[in-house]
């Protein structure tokens, strides 16, 4: 690989870094004992939806496994009442198997 190709490859890499992070999928498995941020696999999935939402950047997807998620959450900015999920940026939240 010559020097010009190397420079082009490095430039492409640094230009795409911000966009690569924005396409992450963060996983959620209810009460997962092995949860590990940034929750990018089923094995290290967040235990609550809010945990995954909190690490997701705009454009990311939070993919939620089956279960009744009745823990977690936080108040919205300037509020005192806790919501089950507080979303503060443009992310997608999807269920693996739909609303059922």
Chimera marker file (.cmm) of the C-alpha trace (Angstrom):
<marker_set name="trace">
<marker id="1" x="0.000" y="0.000" z="0.000" r="1" g="1" b="0" radius="0.5"/>
<marker id="2" x="1.492" y="3.340" z="-0.964" r="1" g="1" b="0" radius="0.5"/>
<marker id="3" x="1.501" y="6.514" z="1.128" r="1" g="1" b="0" radius="0.5"/>
<marker id="4" x="-1.456" y="8.121" z="-0.687" r="1" g="1" b="0" radius="0.5"/>
<marker id="5" x="-3.624" y="5.042" z="-0.150" r="1" g="1" b="0" radius="0.5"/>
<marker id="6" x="-2.657" y="4.945" z="3.515" r="1" g="1" b="0" radius="0.5"/>
<marker id="7" x="-3.576" y="8.606" z="3.954" r="1" g="1" b="0" radius="0.5"/>
<marker id="8" x="-6.918" y="8.083" z="2.202" r="1" g="1" b="0" radius="0.5"/>
<marker id="9" x="-7.694" y="5.072" z="4.358" r="1" g="1" b="0" radius="0.5"/>
<marker id="10" x="-6.828" y="6.933" z="7.571" r="1" g="1" b="0" radius="0.5"/>
<marker id="11" x="-8.836" y="9.975" z="6.509" r="1" g="1" b="0" radius="0.5"/>
<marker id="12" x="-11.850" y="7.783" z="5.745" r="1" g="1" b="0" radius="0.5"/>
<marker id="13" x="-11.488" y="6.068" z="9.108" r="1" g="1" b="0" radius="0.5"/>
<marker id="14" x="-11.442" y="9.334" z="11.076" r="1" g="1" b="0" radius="0.5"/>
<marker id="15" x="-14.324" y="10.810" z="9.096" r="1" g="1" b="0" radius="0.5"/>
<marker id="16" x="-16.516" y="7.760" z="9.725" r="1" g="1" b="0" radius="0.5"/>
<marker id="17" x="-15.815" y="7.332" z="13.461" r="1" g="1" b="0" radius="0.5"/>
<marker id="18" x="-18.620" y="9.694" z="14.626" r="1" g="1" b="0" radius="0.5"/>
<marker id="19" x="-21.105" y="7.998" z="12.303" r="1" g="1" b="0" radius="0.5"/>
<marker id="20" x="-20.105" y="4.463" z="13.282" r="1" g="1" b="0" radius="0.5"/>
<marker id="21" x="-20.934" y="5.133" z="16.928" r="1" g="1" b="0" radius="0.5"/>
<marker id="22" x="-24.348" y="6.511" z="15.992" r="1" g="1" b="0" radius="0.5"/>
<marker id="23" x="-25.392" y="3.211" z="14.386" r="1" g="1" b="0" radius="0.5"/>
<marker id="24" x="-24.845" y="1.067" z="17.472" r="1" g="1" b="0" radius="0.5"/>
<marker id="25" x="-27.457" y="-1.319" z="18.763" r="1" g="1" b="0" radius="0.5"/>
<marker id="26" x="-27.768" y="-1.543" z="22.543" r="1" g="1" b="0" radius="0.5"/>
<marker id="27" x="-29.471" y="-4.663" z="23.924" r="1" g="1" b="0" radius="0.5"/>
<marker id="28" x="-31.737" y="-5.103" z="26.945" r="1" g="1" b="0" radius="0.5"/>
<marker id="29" x="-32.488" y="-8.365" z="28.786" r="1" g="1" b="0" radius="0.5"/>
<marker id="30" x="-34.604" y="-8.034" z="31.921" r="1" g="1" b="0" radius="0.5"/>
<marker id="31" x="-32.537" y="-8.453" z="35.102" r="1" g="1" b="0" radius="0.5"/>
<marker id="32" x="-29.388" y="-9.555" z="33.205" r="1" g="1" b="0" radius="0.5"/>
<marker id="33" x="-26.756" y="-10.307" z="35.901" r="1" g="1" b="0" radius="0.5"/>
<marker id="34" x="-23.912" y="-9.894" z="33.354" r="1" g="1" b="0" radius="0.5"/>
<marker id="35" x="-24.905" y="-6.397" z="32.178" r="1" g="1" b="0" radius="0.5"/>
<marker id="36" x="-21.920" y="-4.421" z="30.944" r="1" g="1" b="0" radius="0.5"/>
<marker id="37" x="-22.038" y="-0.963" z="29.388" r="1" g="1" b="0" radius="0.5"/>
<marker id="38" x="-22.327" y="-0.090" z="26.504" r="1" g="1" b="0" radius="0.5"/>
<marker id="39" x="-24.603" y="-3.168" z="26.219" r="1" g="1" b="0" radius="0.5"/>
<marker id="40" x="-23.681" y="-4.065" z="22.624" r="1" g="1" b="0" radius="0.5"/>
<marker id="41" x="-24.458" y="-7.801" z="22.750" r="1" g="1" b="0" radius="0.5"/>
<marker id="42" x="-27.136" y="-10.036" z="24.214" r="1" g="1" b="0" radius="0.5"/>
<marker id="43" x="-24.562" y="-11.432" z="26.671" r="1" g="1" b="0" radius="0.5"/>
<marker id="44" x="-23.744" y="-7.972" z="28.079" r="1" g="1" b="0" radius="0.5"/>
<marker id="45" x="-27.248" y="-6.522" z="27.629" r="1" g="1" b="0" radius="0.5"/>
<marker id="46" x="-28.548" y="-3.873" z="30.006" r="1" g="1" b="0" radius="0.5"/>
<marker id="47" x="-30.834" y="-5.098" z="32.779" r="1" g="1" b="0" radius="0.5"/>
<marker id="48" x="-33.214" y="-2.134" z="32.385" r="1" g="1" b="0" radius="0.5"/>
<marker id="49" x="-34.354" y="-0.170" z="29.355" r="1" g="1" b="0" radius="0.5"/>
<marker id="50" x="-33.218" y="3.100" z="30.963" r="1" g="1" b="0" radius="0.5"/>
<marker id="51" x="-29.633" y="1.851" z="31.317" r="1" g="1" b="0" radius="0.5"/>
<marker id="52" x="-29.413" y="1.212" z="27.560" r="1" g="1" b="0" radius="0.5"/>
<marker id="53" x="-31.187" y="4.470" z="26.704" r="1" g="1" b="0" radius="0.5"/>
<marker id="54" x="-28.697" y="6.413" z="28.824" r="1" g="1" b="0" radius="0.5"/>
<marker id="55" x="-25.686" y="5.189" z="26.788" r="1" g="1" b="0" radius="0.5"/>
<marker id="56" x="-27.364" y="5.410" z="23.361" r="1" g="1" b="0" radius="0.5"/>
<marker id="57" x="-26.395" y="8.320" z="21.130" r="1" g="1" b="0" radius="0.5"/>
<marker id="58" x="-28.649" y="9.893" z="18.516" r="1" g="1" b="0" radius="0.5"/>
<marker id="59" x="-29.341" y="7.418" z="15.715" r="1" g="1" b="0" radius="0.5"/>
<marker id="60" x="-28.750" y="4.336" z="17.874" r="1" g="1" b="0" radius="0.5"/>
<marker id="61" x="-31.256" y="1.572" z="18.493" r="1" g="1" b="0" radius="0.5"/>
<marker id="62" x="-32.181" y="0.033" z="21.825" r="1" g="1" b="0" radius="0.5"/>
<marker id="63" x="-33.396" y="-3.524" z="21.221" r="1" g="1" b="0" radius="0.5"/>
<marker id="64" x="-35.480" y="-4.911" z="24.094" r="1" g="1" b="0" radius="0.5"/>
<marker id="65" x="-35.990" y="-8.613" z="24.774" r="1" g="1" b="0" radius="0.5"/>
<marker id="66" x="-39.180" y="-10.169" z="26.140" r="1" g="1" b="0" radius="0.5"/>
<marker id="67" x="-40.341" y="-9.359" z="29.641" r="1" g="1" b="0" radius="0.5"/>
<marker id="68" x="-42.282" y="-6.971" z="31.802" r="1" g="1" b="0" radius="0.5"/>
<marker id="69" x="-39.957" y="-4.100" z="32.607" r="1" g="1" b="0" radius="0.5"/>
<marker id="70" x="-41.281" y="-2.720" z="35.878" r="1" g="1" b="0" radius="0.5"/>
<marker id="71" x="-38.033" y="-1.348" z="37.311" r="1" g="1" b="0" radius="0.5"/>
<marker id="72" x="-35.603" y="1.352" z="36.248" r="1" g="1" b="0" radius="0.5"/>
<marker id="73" x="-36.289" y="4.810" z="34.940" r="1" g="1" b="0" radius="0.5"/>
<marker id="74" x="-35.560" y="8.340" z="36.041" r="1" g="1" b="0" radius="0.5"/>
<marker id="75" x="-37.234" y="11.742" z="36.178" r="1" g="1" b="0" radius="0.5"/>
<marker id="76" x="-37.168" y="13.921" z="33.080" r="1" g="1" b="0" radius="0.5"/>
<marker id="77" x="-35.141" y="17.126" z="33.363" r="1" g="1" b="0" radius="0.5"/>
<marker id="78" x="-36.747" y="19.487" z="35.845" r="1" g="1" b="0" radius="0.5"/>
<marker id="79" x="-39.288" y="16.906" z="37.028" r="1" g="1" b="0" radius="0.5"/>
<marker id="80" x="-39.630" y="14.933" z="40.264" r="1" g="1" b="0" radius="0.5"/>
<marker id="81" x="-41.872" y="12.097" z="39.074" r="1" g="1" b="0" radius="0.5"/>
<marker id="82" x="-39.940" y="9.103" z="37.750" r="1" g="1" b="0" radius="0.5"/>
<marker id="83" x="-40.843" y="7.805" z="34.306" r="1" g="1" b="0" radius="0.5"/>
<marker id="84" x="-40.204" y="4.177" z="33.416" r="1" g="1" b="0" radius="0.5"/>
<marker id="85" x="-38.087" y="5.387" z="30.489" r="1" g="1" b="0" radius="0.5"/>
<marker id="86" x="-36.863" y="8.925" z="29.894" r="1" g="1" b="0" radius="0.5"/>
<marker id="87" x="-35.539" y="9.537" z="26.388" r="1" g="1" b="0" radius="0.5"/>
<marker id="88" x="-33.505" y="12.692" z="25.814" r="1" g="1" b="0" radius="0.5"/>
<marker id="89" x="-32.154" y="12.186" z="22.291" r="1" g="1" b="0" radius="0.5"/>
<marker id="90" x="-33.266" y="10.824" z="18.906" r="1" g="1" b="0" radius="0.5"/>
<marker id="91" x="-32.951" y="7.053" z="19.305" r="1" g="1" b="0" radius="0.5"/>
<marker id="92" x="-35.054" y="4.064" z="18.276" r="1" g="1" b="0" radius="0.5"/>
<marker id="93" x="-36.436" y="1.663" z="20.880" r="1" g="1" b="0" radius="0.5"/>
<marker id="94" x="-37.675" y="-1.630" z="19.516" r="1" g="1" b="0" radius="0.5"/>
<marker id="95" x="-39.024" y="-4.838" z="20.968" r="1" g="1" b="0" radius="0.5"/>
<marker id="96" x="-37.655" y="-8.148" z="19.700" r="1" g="1" b="0" radius="0.5"/>
<marker id="97" x="-41.140" y="-9.678" z="19.360" r="1" g="1" b="0" radius="0.5"/>
<marker id="98" x="-43.474" y="-6.689" z="19.195" r="1" g="1" b="0" radius="0.5"/>
<marker id="99" x="-45.817" y="-5.437" z="21.919" r="1" g="1" b="0" radius="0.5"/>
<marker id="100" x="-46.822" y="-8.911" z="23.113" r="1" g="1" b="0" radius="0.5"/>
<link id1="1" id2="2" r="1" g="1" b="0" radius="0.2"/>
<link id1="2" id2="3" r="1" g="1" b="0" radius="0.2"/>
<link id1="3" id2="4" r="1" g="1" b="0" radius="0.2"/>
<link id1="4" id2="5" r="1" g="1" b="0" radius="0.2"/>
<link id1="5" id2="6" r="1" g="1" b="0" radius="0.2"/>
<link id1="6" id2="7" r="1" g="1" b="0" radius="0.2"/>
<link id1="7" id2="8" r="1" g="1" b="0" radius="0.2"/>
<link id1="8" id2="9" r="1" g="1" b="0" radius="0.2"/>
<link id1="9" id2="10" r="1" g="1" b="0" radius="0.2"/>
<link id1="10" id2="11" r="1" g="1" b="0" radius="0.2"/>
<link id1="11" id2="12" r="1" g="1" b="0" radius="0.2"/>
<link id1="12" id2="13" r="1" g="1" b="0" radius="0.2"/>
<link id1="13" id2="14" r="1" g="1" b="0" radius="0.2"/>
<link id1="14" id2="15" r="1" g="1" b="0" radius="0.2"/>
<link id1="15" id2="16" r="1" g="1" b="0" radius="0.2"/>
<link id1="16" id2="17" r="1" g="1" b="0" radius="0.2"/>
<link id1="17" id2="18" r="1" g="1" b="0" radius="0.2"/>
<link id1="18" id2="19" r="1" g="1" b="0" radius="0.2"/>
<link id1="19" id2="20" r="1" g="1" b="0" radius="0.2"/>
<link id1="20" id2="21" r="1" g="1" b="0" radius="0.2"/>
<link id1="21" id2="22" r="1" g="1" b="0" radius="0.2"/>
<link id1="22" id2="23" r="1" g="1" b="0" radius="0.2"/>
<link id1="23" id2="24" r="1" g="1" b="0" radius="0.2"/>
<link id1="24" id2="25" r="1" g="1" b="0" radius="0.2"/>
<link id1="25" id2="26" r="1" g="1" b="0" radius="0.2"/>
<link id1="26" id2="27" r="1" g="1" b="0" radius="0.2"/>
<link id1="27" id2="28" r="1" g="1" b="0" radius="0.2"/>
<link id1="28" id2="29" r="1" g="1" b="0" radius="0.2"/>
<link id1="29" id2="30" r="1" g="1" b="0" radius="0.2"/>
<link id1="30" id2="31" r="1" g="1" b="0" radius="0.2"/>
<link id1="31" id2="32" r="1" g="1" b="0" radius="0.2"/>
<link id1="32" id2="33" r="1" g="1" b="0" radius="0.2"/>
<link id1="33" id2="34" r="1" g="1" b="0" radius="0.2"/>
<link id1="34" id2="35" r="1" g="1" b="0" radius="0.2"/>
<link id1="35" id2="36" r="1" g="1" b="0" radius="0.2"/>
<link id1="36" id2="37" r="1" g="1" b="0" radius="0.2"/>
<link id1="37" id2="38" r="1" g="1" b="0" radius="0.2"/>
<link id1="38" id2="39" r="1" g="1" b="0" radius="0.2"/>
<link id1="39" id2="40" r="1" g="1" b="0" radius="0.2"/>
<link id1="40" id2="41" r="1" g="1" b="0" radius="0.2"/>
<link id1="41" id2="42" r="1" g="1" b="0" radius="0.2"/>
<link id1="42" id2="43" r="1" g="1" b="0" radius="0.2"/>
<link id1="43" id2="44" r="1" g="1" b="0" radius="0.2"/>
<link id1="44" id2="45" r="1" g="1" b="0" radius="0.2"/>
<link id1="45" id2="46" r="1" g="1" b="0" radius="0.2"/>
<link id1="46" id2="47" r="1" g="1" b="0" radius="0.2"/>
<link id1="47" id2="48" r="1" g="1" b="0" radius="0.2"/>
<link id1="48" id2="49" r="1" g="1" b="0" radius="0.2"/>
<link id1="49" id2="50" r="1" g="1" b="0" radius="0.2"/>
<link id1="50" id2="51" r="1" g="1" b="0" radius="0.2"/>
<link id1="51" id2="52" r="1" g="1" b="0" radius="0.2"/>
<link id1="52" id2="53" r="1" g="1" b="0" radius="0.2"/>
<link id1="53" id2="54" r="1" g="1" b="0" radius="0.2"/>
<link id1="54" id2="55" r="1" g="1" b="0" radius="0.2"/>
<link id1="55" id2="56" r="1" g="1" b="0" radius="0.2"/>
<link id1="56" id2="57" r="1" g="1" b="0" radius="0.2"/>
<link id1="57" id2="58" r="1" g="1" b="0" radius="0.2"/>
<link id1="58" id2="59" r="1" g="1" b="0" radius="0.2"/>
<link id1="59" id2="60" r="1" g="1" b="0" radius="0.2"/>
<link id1="60" id2="61" r="1" g="1" b="0" radius="0.2"/>
<link id1="61" id2="62" r="1" g="1" b="0" radius="0.2"/>
<link id1="62" id2="63" r="1" g="1" b="0" radius="0.2"/>
<link id1="63" id2="64" r="1" g="1" b="0" radius="0.2"/>
<link id1="64" id2="65" r="1" g="1" b="0" radius="0.2"/>
<link id1="65" id2="66" r="1" g="1" b="0" radius="0.2"/>
<link id1="66" id2="67" r="1" g="1" b="0" radius="0.2"/>
<link id1="67" id2="68" r="1" g="1" b="0" radius="0.2"/>
<link id1="68" id2="69" r="1" g="1" b="0" radius="0.2"/>
<link id1="69" id2="70" r="1" g="1" b="0" radius="0.2"/>
<link id1="70" id2="71" r="1" g="1" b="0" radius="0.2"/>
<link id1="71" id2="72" r="1" g="1" b="0" radius="0.2"/>
<link id1="72" id2="73" r="1" g="1" b="0" radius="0.2"/>
<link id1="73" id2="74" r="1" g="1" b="0" radius="0.2"/>
<link id1="74" id2="75" r="1" g="1" b="0" radius="0.2"/>
<link id1="75" id2="76" r="1" g="1" b="0" radius="0.2"/>
<link id1="76" id2="77" r="1" g="1" b="0" radius="0.2"/>
<link id1="77" id2="78" r="1" g="1" b="0" radius="0.2"/>
<link id1="78" id2="79" r="1" g="1" b="0" radius="0.2"/>
<link id1="79" id2="80" r="1" g="1" b="0" radius="0.2"/>
<link id1="80" id2="81" r="1" g="1" b="0" radius="0.2"/>
<link id1="81" id2="82" r="1" g="1" b="0" radius="0.2"/>
<link id1="82" id2="83" r="1" g="1" b="0" radius="0.2"/>
<link id1="83" id2="84" r="1" g="1" b="0" radius="0.2"/>
<link id1="84" id2="85" r="1" g="1" b="0" radius="0.2"/>
<link id1="85" id2="86" r="1" g="1" b="0" radius="0.2"/>
<link id1="86" id2="87" r="1" g="1" b="0" radius="0.2"/>
<link id1="87" id2="88" r="1" g="1" b="0" radius="0.2"/>
<link id1="88" id2="89" r="1" g="1" b="0" radius="0.2"/>
<link id1="89" id2="90" r="1" g="1" b="0" radius="0.2"/>
<link id1="90" id2="91" r="1" g="1" b="0" radius="0.2"/>
<link id1="91" id2="92" r="1" g="1" b="0" radius="0.2"/>
<link id1="92" id2="93" r="1" g="1" b="0" radius="0.2"/>
<link id1="93" id2="94" r="1" g="1" b="0" radius="0.2"/>
<link id1="94" id2="95" r="1" g="1" b="0" radius="0.2"/>
<link id1="95" id2="96" r="1" g="1" b="0" radius="0.2"/>
<link id1="96" id2="97" r="1" g="1" b="0" radius="0.2"/>
<link id1="97" id2="98" r="1" g="1" b="0" radius="0.2"/>
<link id1="98" id2="99" r="1" g="1" b="0" radius="0.2"/>
<link id1="99" id2="100" r="1" g="1" b="0" radius="0.2"/>
</marker_set>
